[in-house]
Amino acid sequence: MDITNRVGSGQLAAAVVTAPGKIIVKSSPLRQPGPREVRVRLEGCGVCASNLTPWAGPDWMTFPTEPGGLGHEGWGRVEAVGSEVETVTVGDRVAMLSYNAYASHDFAPVEMIVPLPAALDGQPFPGEPLGCAMNIFHRAEIQPGQTVAVVGIGFLGALLTQLAVKAGARVIAISRRARSLETATRMGATETILMDDHARIIEAVRELTQDQFCDRVIEAVGKQWPLDLAAELTQERGRLIVAGYHQDGPRQVNMQMWNWRGLDVINAHERDPAIYVQGMRDAVDAVIAGRLHPSSLYTHRYPLNQLDRALDDTRDRPGSFLKALVINP
């Protein structure tokens, strides 16, 4: 499908997942926004690792998806507003919290719209994951002089490394890919450790911290072993922050150790949309202030009709992969 010819002609082009690992791009008439809705002509949408479970086709998944479904990291220009919308106008550049953004357009309540200042013109801005990073950072309560381990250096882990360094912390980055550790070093990590052997990593961190371990440990993988490892790297009365997306099954924890060390354990996932949106606003401020530099982390870009490839690469992480964006013409 030639998406360019569809946009601006009253048509919505949207990806539909028809079966595990399969998409089509469908065209349908564009509707007008409701009274408090905003219609955004999307410049693009980030591809989230949380899409990978439904992409694989678990038993609970229903196909086909809604047009644009699974996409929730969109940004673009306001194209139409509802009769009761007063805070944004046509032509404003915005990020949005919406849920059908693998498309040429998406809709959101005006409360879920975050204006993007002119200082961000030309920069991709997948607001939801940037806001997620800010919210996790706030929950971590990182202070100057602390030692922070980040377990898992993907897009989220790299953002959190930046934020922790800018807050004055010493960051130890732990990841399974050498290229991810190179990224962590660019983001300011003081030390990096390859995530290959449980006991070796613990001993390495023990030596780096003179037997004290870490004030804060952020687990950003979403798997059992990294969660176990993260807990063991957290010092007595330290804070373990669970940022990984644990949606593929139950987890077990070593409660004896958690009790003995007196850990504070924070589940840093938010579900209140208002908190998500505040995190997005905070991300706008952080990028403008230079506390957050996400641009170099957008490593792969795809047109909408290659969303299947974008999802496969998000799963397989080829080469220097960190973050995929679906970009509209």
Secondary structure as UniProt FT lines:
FT   HELIX           3..6
FT   TURN            7..10
FT   STRAND          11..19
FT   TURN            20..21
FT   STRAND          22..29
FT   TURN            35..36
FT   STRAND          37..46
FT   HELIX           49..51
FT   HELIX           52..56
FT   TURN            59..60
FT   TURN            67..70
FT   STRAND          74..81
FT   TURN            83..84
FT   TURN            90..91
FT   STRAND          93..96
FT   STRAND          105..109
FT   HELIX           110..112
FT   STRAND          113..115
FT   HELIX           118..120
FT   TURN            121..122
FT   HELIX           127..140
FT   TURN            144..145
FT   STRAND          147..151
FT   HELIX           155..166
FT   TURN            167..168
FT   STRAND          170..175
FT   HELIX           178..186
FT   TURN            187..188
FT   STRAND          191..194
FT   HELIX           198..208
FT   TURN            209..211
FT   STRAND          214..219
FT   HELIX           224..232
FT   STRAND          234..242
FT   HELIX           255..261
FT   STRAND          264..267
FT   HELIX           273..289
FT   HELIX           295..297
FT   STRAND          300..302
FT   HELIX           304..306
FT   HELIX           307..316
FT   TURN            319..320
FT   STRAND          324..327
//
